[in-house]
Amino acid sequence: MPWIQIKLNATNANAEQIGDMLMEETGALSITFLDAHDTPVFEPLPGETRLWGDTDILALYDAEADTGFILEQIKLSNLLSEDFAYKVEQLEDKDWEREWMDNFHPMKFGERLWICPSWREVPEPDA
C-alpha cells in the first residue's frame, strides 16, 4: 500500500502543536520530528520534551488522503505563516519492519571494541 508524506518546517515553539493538529484534524497516521540542521539536543530534564530550533515535521497519510484538504487545514490553523513551505511525496510500500536495519552498521570504539548488529558481519572477528 503506498503512502503520502507531507514535510513541513517548524520551530521548537510550534512543532508539537502542529503535530497534534495534523493527527487530530487531518487524520495523519504518524508524525515524525526531525532535526533540520543536524543540531544536537542533549539530555532533557525529566518531563521535558526538547526539539530543535528548526524542526522538520513528517506527516504520514494513507495514499487516498486529500492533500488539498490537509494543506487547507494547515493554513486555517494559523500555526504557520500563510506562505509556508511544504513538500508532498508519495512513498511506495516497503518491508518497513526491516527497512530500519539498513541504517545500522558496525562501529569501532578504541582499538579492538566493535559494536555490531547481529545481522551484520563482524569486520574484525579477533577484536
C-alpha positions in Angstrom: 0.0 0.0 0.0 1.5 3.4 -1.0 1.6 6.3 1.4 1.6 10.1 1.2 4.2 12.0 3.2 3.9 15.8 3.8 7.0 17.6 5.1 6.8 20.9 6.8 9.3 23.1 8.6 8.5 24.3 12.1 10.3 25.6 15.2 10.7 24.1 18.6 7.9 26.5 19.8 5.2 25.3 17.4 6.3 21.8 16.3 4.3 19.8 18.9 1.1 21.9 18.3 1.4 21.4 14.5 1.9 17.6 15.1 -1.1 17.4 17.3 -3.2 19.4 14.8 -2.1 17.1 12.0 -3.1 14.0 13.9 -6.4 15.3 15.3 -7.7 17.4 12.4 -6.3 16.0 9.2 -6.0 12.3 10.1 -2.3 11.8 10.0 -1.3 8.2 10.7 2.0 9.2 12.2 4.1 12.3 12.9 7.9 12.3 13.0 10.1 15.2 14.2 13.5 15.6 12.6 16.4 18.0 13.0 16.5 20.3 10.1 20.2 21.3 10.6 21.9 18.4 12.5 22.0 20.3 15.8 22.5 18.1 18.9 19.8 18.0 21.6 21.3 17.0 24.9 19.6 15.1 27.7 16.3 16.8 28.6 15.1 17.3 32.1 12.5 14.8 33.5 9.2 15.5 31.8 10.7 17.9 29.3 10.4 17.3 25.5 13.2 19.2 23.7 13.1 19.8 20.0 15.5 21.6 17.6 15.2 25.3 16.7 14.3 24.3 13.2 12.3 21.1 13.2 11.1 19.2 10.2 7.7 17.6 10.6 6.9 14.5 8.5 3.2 13.5 8.5 2.3 10.2 7.0 -1.1 9.6 5.4 -2.9 6.9 3.5 -2.5 7.2 -0.3 -6.2 8.1 -0.7 -5.8 11.2 1.6 -6.9 14.5 0.2 -3.8 16.6 0.2 -5.7 19.8 -0.8 -7.9 19.4 2.4 -4.8 18.8 4.5 -2.9 21.8 3.3 -6.1 24.0 3.7 -6.4 22.8 7.3 -2.8 23.7 8.0 -3.4 27.2 6.6 -6.6 27.6 8.7 -4.8 26.5 11.9 -2.6 29.7 11.8 0.3 27.8 13.3 2.4 28.5 10.3 2.7 31.6 8.1 0.3 32.0 5.2 3.0 31.1 2.6 4.5 28.1 4.5 6.8 25.7 2.6 5.9 22.1 2.2 6.8 19.0 0.2 4.4 16.2 -0.7 5.8 12.9 -1.6 4.3 9.5 -2.5 6.1 6.6 -0.7 5.9 3.2 -2.1 5.3 0.4 0.4 8.3 -1.5 1.7 9.0 -4.0 4.3 9.2 -1.3 6.9 9.9 -3.7 9.8 13.3 -4.5 8.1 13.9 -1.1 6.4 15.4 0.5 9.6 18.0 -2.3 9.7 19.8 -0.7 6.7 20.8 2.3 8.9 22.8 0.3 11.5 26.4 -0.6 10.7 29.2 -1.9 12.8 31.0 0.8 14.8 34.5 0.6 16.2 35.4 2.1 19.6 39.1 2.3 20.6 41.5 -0.3 19.2 39.5 -3.6 19.5 35.9 -3.0 20.5 33.2 -3.3 17.8 29.5 -2.8 18.4 28.0 -4.9 15.6 24.3 -5.6 14.9 23.5 -9.3 14.9 22.5 -9.2 11.2 25.9 -7.7 10.0 29.2 -9.4 9.5 31.8 -8.6 12.2 34.6 -6.6 10.5 37.4 -8.0 12.7 36.4 -11.3 14.3 39.5 -11.3 16.5 38.7 -8.0 18.1 
